[in-house]
Amino acid sequence: MTIEHEGVKVTATNFKPSTDKLKLYVARARELVTESEGKDTADNISSVTVTLCEDGGIDLSYVAHGQKFHRLRRITGYLTADVRSWNNAKQAEEHDRVKHDPKI
């Protein structure tokens, strides 16, 4: 069973709960996101999956996307957000830098 509630796709597997119960699961997922990520990310949930376990418990999983952010760079003590305002030499220096994988 799949419904959409407040822009969140909610899927139940192994059982068929009422629509009201699915709405409660979305609210609980938002609480969990708020506890771990902060209040501003609770509205970034795109999907919730609810599964009935063999022991009768409920497994709740969700997909939440983080907030967008702006990168600031510190060059010789100054903060700047956009490299297009730099002169050609600084732009070349930034281009030649070793980029590290942020997922590591």
C-alpha positions in Angstrom: 0.0 0.0 0.0 1.4 3.4 -1.0 -0.1 6.9 -0.3 1.2 10.4 -0.6 0.9 12.6 2.5 2.1 16.2 2.6 4.5 15.6 -0.3 5.9 12.4 1.3 5.5 9.0 -0.4 4.5 6.5 2.3 4.8 2.7 1.6 3.6 -0.1 3.8 4.9 -3.6 3.3 3.7 -6.9 4.7 0.5 -5.2 6.1 -2.2 -2.7 5.2 -2.5 0.0 7.8 -5.2 2.7 7.8 -4.4 6.1 6.1 -4.4 7.7 9.6 -1.7 5.2 10.8 0.5 6.0 7.8 0.1 9.7 8.6 1.3 8.9 12.1 4.4 7.1 10.7 5.3 10.3 8.6 5.0 12.4 11.8 7.3 9.9 13.7 9.8 10.0 10.8 9.9 13.8 11.1 10.5 13.5 14.8 13.4 11.2 14.2 14.9 13.5 11.6 14.5 16.5 13.9 16.2 14.6 16.8 19.2 13.6 14.6 19.5 16.4 12.1 17.7 19.4 13.5 14.4 21.1 13.0 15.0 22.6 9.6 15.5 19.2 7.9 12.3 17.6 9.1 10.5 18.9 6.0 13.1 17.3 3.7 11.7 13.8 3.9 10.8 12.4 0.5 9.7 8.9 1.4 8.9 6.7 4.3 8.7 2.9 4.3 6.9 1.0 7.0 7.4 -2.8 7.3 5.7 -5.2 9.6 8.4 -7.5 11.2 7.9 -11.1 12.0 7.9 -10.4 15.7 5.1 -7.9 15.3 7.2 -4.8 15.5 7.3 -2.0 13.0 10.5 -1.1 11.0 10.3 2.5 10.0 12.8 3.8 7.4 12.9 7.2 5.6 14.8 9.1 3.0 15.6 12.7 4.0 17.7 15.2 2.0 20.0 17.7 3.8 19.8 21.4 3.5 21.5 23.2 0.7 24.5 25.2 1.8 26.9 27.7 0.3 30.6 27.0 0.2 32.9 29.7 1.6 36.6 29.7 0.8 39.2 31.3 2.9 42.0 32.8 0.8 44.7 34.7 2.7 42.3 35.5 5.5 39.3 36.6 3.4 36.1 34.8 3.0 34.5 34.6 -0.4 31.6 32.6 -1.8 32.1 32.8 -5.5 35.4 32.3 -7.4 34.2 34.3 -10.4 35.1 37.4 -8.5 38.8 36.3 -8.2 41.5 37.4 -10.5 42.9 35.0 -13.1 45.9 34.0 -11.0 43.7 33.0 -8.0 41.2 31.2 -10.3 44.1 29.2 -11.8 45.4 28.4 -8.3 42.0 27.1 -7.2 41.7 25.0 -10.4 45.1 23.4 -9.8 44.3 22.4 -6.2 43.9 18.7 -5.3 40.2 18.0 -4.7 39.3 15.5 -2.0 36.3 13.3 -2.1 33.8 14.6 0.5 32.2 11.2 0.9 35.2 9.7 2.6 
